[in-house]
Each structure stands twice: as C-alpha cells, then as structure tokens.
Amino acid sequence: MSDINEIYCVDCGKFISTEEKEDICGDIKCIAGSYEDGYYYGKEDVFYCKECAAKRGLE
C-alpha cells in the first residue's frame, strides 16, 4: 500500500504534481506532473507554481 499526495500552488491552486510514497521503503516518487513545474519553499513547507514563485521573488 502507498500514500498519494497531490501538490498544488499554495497561492493560485495550480496543479504541480502527484507524488507517491511507498509504505515499506518510504521512497517518494513523482507519478504525475513534474517537480520542475513548481518551487518548494522549505522555510514555510509549501509549493508555489513558477509564476507565483517569480511574483514573490523566490526564483
């Protein structure tokens, strides 16, 4: 069994990716979309789409 997590931009709600975490080994892999389409801001533990990240001066 695995956990599925869909990732959306915290500002505009645009879909970024879907990731799957395997229960046994704990590995996380992207199964839809792409991490390249977003920006992870670790300080707040959120994702932004490229456009919203640029507006915030994060990229």
N, CA, C and O atoms as CSV, one atom per row, in Angstrom:
chain,resi,resn,atom,element,x,y,z
A,1,MET,N,N,0.843,-1.183,0.000
A,1,MET,CA,C,0.000,0.000,0.000
A,1,MET,C,C,0.888,1.246,0.000
A,1,MET,O,O,1.994,1.221,0.539
A,2,SER,N,N,0.408,2.326,-0.600
A,2,SER,CA,C,1.193,3.552,-0.676
A,2,SER,C,C,0.307,4.761,-0.404
A,2,SER,O,O,-0.918,4.686,-0.498
A,3,ASP,N,N,0.950,5.876,-0.066
A,3,ASP,CA,C,0.252,7.141,0.153
A,3,ASP,C,C,0.394,7.992,-1.106
A,3,ASP,O,O,1.468,8.049,-1.705
A,4,ILE,N,N,-0.685,8.648,-1.503
A,4,ILE,CA,C,-0.691,9.538,-2.663
A,4,ILE,C,C,-0.882,10.965,-2.148
A,4,ILE,O,O,-1.738,11.213,-1.298
A,5,ASN,N,N,-0.084,11.897,-2.664
A,5,ASN,CA,C,-0.177,13.300,-2.271
A,5,ASN,C,C,-0.171,14.166,-3.525
A,5,ASN,O,O,0.781,14.138,-4.304
A,6,GLU,N,N,-1.235,14.932,-3.712
A,6,GLU,CA,C,-1.269,15.871,-4.838
A,6,GLU,C,C,-0.754,17.213,-4.351
A,6,GLU,O,O,-1.113,17.673,-3.267
A,7,ILE,N,N,0.091,17.837,-5.164
A,7,ILE,CA,C,0.725,19.097,-4.797
A,7,ILE,C,C,0.185,20.217,-5.681
A,7,ILE,O,O,0.198,20.118,-6.908
A,8,TYR,N,N,-0.286,21.277,-5.041
A,8,TYR,CA,C,-0.829,22.440,-5.730
A,8,TYR,C,C,-0.130,23.698,-5.229
A,8,TYR,O,O,0.388,23.730,-4.112
A,9,CYS,N,N,-0.121,24.723,-6.058
A,9,CYS,CA,C,0.422,26.017,-5.654
A,9,CYS,C,C,-0.410,26.560,-4.500
A,9,CYS,O,O,-1.638,26.595,-4.574
A,10,VAL,N,N,0.258,26.981,-3.439
A,10,VAL,CA,C,-0.426,27.498,-2.259
A,10,VAL,C,C,-1.108,28.838,-2.555
A,10,VAL,O,O,-2.063,29.198,-1.867
A,11,ASP,N,N,-0.642,29.579,-3.556
A,11,ASP,CA,C,-1.249,30.876,-3.886
A,11,ASP,C,C,-2.432,30.754,-4.845
A,11,ASP,O,O,-3.532,31.212,-4.536
A,12,CYS,N,N,-2.209,30.137,-6.012
A,12,CYS,CA,C,-3.240,30.140,-7.056
A,12,CYS,C,C,-3.967,28.802,-7.229
A,12,CYS,O,O,-4.985,28.741,-7.919
A,13,GLY,N,N,-3.465,27.746,-6.619
A,13,GLY,CA,C,-4.121,26.451,-6.706
A,13,GLY,C,C,-3.779,25.624,-7.931
A,13,GLY,O,O,-4.365,24.562,-8.139
A,14,LYS,N,N,-2.831,26.095,-8.754
A,14,LYS,CA,C,-2.435,25.359,-9.953
A,14,LYS,C,C,-1.807,24.015,-9.577
A,14,LYS,O,O,-0.995,23.939,-8.655
A,15,PHE,N,N,-2.192,22.951,-10.302
A,15,PHE,CA,C,-1.633,21.629,-10.075
A,15,PHE,C,C,-0.152,21.620,-10.437
A,15,PHE,O,O,0.237,22.125,-11.490
A,16,ILE,N,N,0.676,21.041,-9.557
A,16,ILE,CA,C,2.109,20.926,-9.812
A,16,ILE,C,C,2.483,19.469,-10.051
A,16,ILE,O,O,3.081,19.144,-11.077
A,17,SER,N,N,2.137,18.590,-9.117
A,17,SER,CA,C,2.491,17.176,-9.293
A,17,SER,C,C,1.723,16.289,-8.321
A,17,SER,O,O,1.088,16.757,-7.376
A,18,THR,N,N,1.808,15.000,-8.592
A,18,THR,CA,C,1.290,13.987,-7.679
A,18,THR,C,C,2.463,13.107,-7.302
A,18,THR,O,O,3.205,12.639,-8.166
A,19,GLU,N,N,2.628,12.883,-6.009
A,19,GLU,CA,C,3.716,12.023,-5.563
A,19,GLU,C,C,3.150,10.838,-4.797
A,19,GLU,O,O,2.078,10.909,-4.195
A,20,GLU,N,N,3.904,9.753,-4.839
A,20,GLU,CA,C,3.503,8.520,-4.178
A,20,GLU,C,C,4.615,8.089,-3.232
A,20,GLU,O,O,5.785,8.048,-3.613
A,21,LYS,N,N,4.242,7.769,-1.997
A,21,LYS,CA,C,5.211,7.289,-1.011
A,21,LYS,C,C,4.923,5.825,-0.722
A,21,LYS,O,O,3.818,5.460,-0.319
A,22,GLU,N,N,5.923,5.005,-0.933
A,22,GLU,CA,C,5.806,3.575,-0.660
A,22,GLU,C,C,5.886,3.335,0.842
A,22,GLU,O,O,6.782,3.851,1.509
A,23,ASP,N,N,4.956,2.556,1.370
A,23,ASP,CA,C,4.920,2.280,2.814
A,23,ASP,C,C,6.134,1.491,3.299
A,23,ASP,O,O,6.680,1.785,4.362
A,24,ILE,N,N,6.551,0.512,2.542
A,24,ILE,CA,C,7.612,-0.385,3.006
A,24,ILE,C,C,8.973,0.312,3.037
A,24,ILE,O,O,9.651,0.299,4.064
A,25,CYS,N,N,9.375,0.921,1.920
A,25,CYS,CA,C,10.713,1.516,1.857
A,25,CYS,C,C,10.723,3.019,2.131
A,25,CYS,O,O,11.777,3.581,2.426
A,26,GLY,N,N,9.567,3.677,2.038
A,26,GLY,CA,C,9.484,5.103,2.319
A,26,GLY,C,C,9.931,6.009,1.186
A,26,GLY,O,O,9.975,7.229,1.345
A,27,ASP,N,N,10.268,5.412,0.026
A,27,ASP,CA,C,10.687,6.218,-1.117
A,27,ASP,C,C,9.512,7.033,-1.651
A,27,ASP,O,O,8.372,6.567,-1.649
A,28,ILE,N,N,9.796,8.255,-2.109
A,28,ILE,CA,C,8.789,9.124,-2.700
A,28,ILE,C,C,9.148,9.324,-4.164
A,28,ILE,O,O,10.295,9.623,-4.497
A,29,LYS,N,N,8.137,9.155,-5.050
A,29,LYS,CA,C,8.379,9.372,-6.469
A,29,LYS,C,C,7.233,10.172,-7.064
A,29,LYS,O,O,6.090,10.072,-6.618
A,30,CYS,N,N,7.548,10.952,-8.057
A,30,CYS,CA,C,6.556,11.736,-8.783
A,30,CYS,C,C,5.884,10.813,-9.799
A,30,CYS,O,O,6.563,10.181,-10.609
A,31,ILE,N,N,4.544,10.735,-9.758
A,31,ILE,CA,C,3.826,9.856,-10.682
A,31,ILE,C,C,2.979,10.625,-11.688
A,31,ILE,O,O,2.462,10.026,-12.631
A,32,ALA,N,N,2.822,11.938,-11.513
A,32,ALA,CA,C,2.093,12.785,-12.465
A,32,ALA,C,C,2.600,14.208,-12.306
A,32,ALA,O,O,3.009,14.614,-11.218
A,33,GLY,N,N,2.571,14.964,-13.396
A,33,GLY,CA,C,3.095,16.321,-13.342
A,33,GLY,C,C,4.601,16.282,-13.184
A,33,GLY,O,O,5.242,15.290,-13.531
A,34,SER,N,N,5.172,17.369,-12.658
A,34,SER,CA,C,6.616,17.435,-12.507
A,34,SER,C,C,6.994,18.410,-11.401
A,34,SER,O,O,6.404,19.484,-11.278
A,35,TYR,N,N,7.982,18.028,-10.599
A,35,TYR,CA,C,8.502,18.953,-9.597
A,35,TYR,C,C,9.096,20.186,-10.278
A,35,TYR,O,O,9.158,21.258,-9.676
A,36,GLU,N,N,9.526,20.040,-11.509
A,36,GLU,CA,C,10.107,21.147,-12.277
A,36,GLU,C,C,9.091,22.267,-12.522
A,36,GLU,O,O,9.477,23.404,-12.796
A,37,ASP,N,N,7.792,21.951,-12.422
A,37,ASP,CA,C,6.739,22.945,-12.656
A,37,ASP,C,C,6.477,23.816,-11.435
A,37,ASP,O,O,5.669,24.743,-11.490
A,38,GLY,N,N,7.157,23.518,-10.336
A,38,GLY,CA,C,6.906,24.273,-9.120
A,38,GLY,C,C,8.184,24.636,-8.395
A,38,GLY,O,O,9.286,24.272,-8.805
A,39,TYR,N,N,8.005,25.362,-7.309
A,39,TYR,CA,C,9.113,25.793,-6.460
A,39,TYR,C,C,8.746,25.427,-5.024
A,39,TYR,O,O,7.718,25.866,-4.510
A,40,TYR,N,N,9.587,24.625,-4.385
A,40,TYR,CA,C,9.355,24.247,-2.991
A,40,TYR,C,C,10.034,25.258,-2.090
A,40,TYR,O,O,11.243,25.474,-2.178
A,41,TYR,N,N,9.254,25.871,-1.229
A,41,TYR,CA,C,9.782,26.846,-0.280
A,41,TYR,C,C,9.817,26.171,1.094
A,41,TYR,O,O,8.826,26.165,1.824
A,42,GLY,N,N,10.975,25.608,1.427
A,42,GLY,CA,C,11.141,24.813,2.631
A,42,GLY,C,C,10.896,25.557,3.927
A,42,GLY,O,O,10.446,24.967,4.909
A,43,LYS,N,N,11.189,26.860,3.938
A,43,LYS,CA,C,11.009,27.639,5.164
A,43,LYS,C,C,9.556,27.603,5.640
A,43,LYS,O,O,9.283,27.597,6.841
A,44,GLU,N,N,8.622,27.580,4.669
A,44,GLU,CA,C,7.193,27.530,5.000
A,44,GLU,C,C,6.592,26.156,4.703
A,44,GLU,O,O,5.417,25.927,4.989
A,45,ASP,N,N,7.386,25.231,4.130
A,45,ASP,CA,C,6.934,23.889,3.749
A,45,ASP,C,C,5.733,23.946,2.804
A,45,ASP,O,O,4.724,23.275,3.022
A,46,VAL,N,N,5.858,24.762,1.750
A,46,VAL,CA,C,4.798,24.908,0.743
A,46,VAL,C,C,5.400,24.889,-0.658
A,46,VAL,O,O,6.603,25.079,-0.837
A,47,PHE,N,N,4.540,24.657,-1.645
A,47,PHE,CA,C,4.922,24.726,-3.046
A,47,PHE,C,C,4.240,25.910,-3.705
A,47,PHE,O,O,3.099,26.247,-3.387
A,48,TYR,N,N,4.963,26.540,-4.633
A,48,TYR,CA,C,4.411,27.586,-5.481
A,48,TYR,C,C,4.619,27.174,-6.931
A,48,TYR,O,O,5.609,26.515,-7.248
A,49,CYS,N,N,3.692,27.557,-7.826
A,49,CYS,CA,C,3.947,27.360,-9.248
A,49,CYS,C,C,5.048,28.342,-9.644
A,49,CYS,O,O,5.351,29.269,-8.893
A,50,LYS,N,N,5.634,28.148,-10.791
A,50,LYS,CA,C,6.745,29.017,-11.225
A,50,LYS,C,C,6.331,30.484,-11.271
A,50,LYS,O,O,7.099,31.364,-10.882
A,51,GLU,N,N,5.110,30.745,-11.751
A,51,GLU,CA,C,4.650,32.126,-11.891
A,51,GLU,C,C,4.505,32.810,-10.526
A,51,GLU,O,O,4.946,33.946,-10.350
A,52,CYS,N,N,3.892,32.125,-9.571
A,52,CYS,CA,C,3.714,32.710,-8.233
A,52,CYS,C,C,5.046,32.846,-7.495
A,52,CYS,O,O,5.247,33.805,-6.749
A,53,ALA,N,N,5.951,31.896,-7.700
A,53,ALA,CA,C,7.277,31.995,-7.083
A,53,ALA,C,C,8.012,33.213,-7.624
A,53,ALA,O,O,8.677,33.924,-6.870
A,54,ALA,N,N,7.895,33.458,-8.931
A,54,ALA,CA,C,8.546,34.622,-9.537
A,54,ALA,C,C,7.952,35.919,-8.989
A,54,ALA,O,O,8.688,36.868,-8.718
A,55,LYS,N,N,6.625,35.968,-8.824
A,55,LYS,CA,C,5.972,37.161,-8.267
A,55,LYS,C,C,6.458,37.450,-6.849
A,55,LYS,O,O,6.528,38.611,-6.445
A,56,ARG,N,N,6.786,36.432,-6.109
A,56,ARG,CA,C,7.268,36.584,-4.739
A,56,ARG,C,C,8.784,36.774,-4.675
A,56,ARG,O,O,9.346,36.969,-3.597
A,57,GLY,N,N,9.444,36.716,-5.841
A,57,GLY,CA,C,10.880,36.887,-5.893
A,57,GLY,C,C,11.661,35.693,-5.352
A,57,GLY,O,O,12.781,35.847,-4.865
A,58,LEU,N,N,11.066,34.500,-5.438
A,58,LEU,CA,C,11.703,33.306,-4.905
A,58,LEU,C,C,12.593,32.603,-5.909
A,58,LEU,O,O,13.440,31.798,-5.523
A,59,GLU,N,N,12.420,32.886,-7.179
A,59,GLU,CA,C,13.247,32.226,-8.185
A,59,GLU,C,C,14.279,33.169,-8.746
A,59,GLU,O,O,15.067,32.780,-9.609
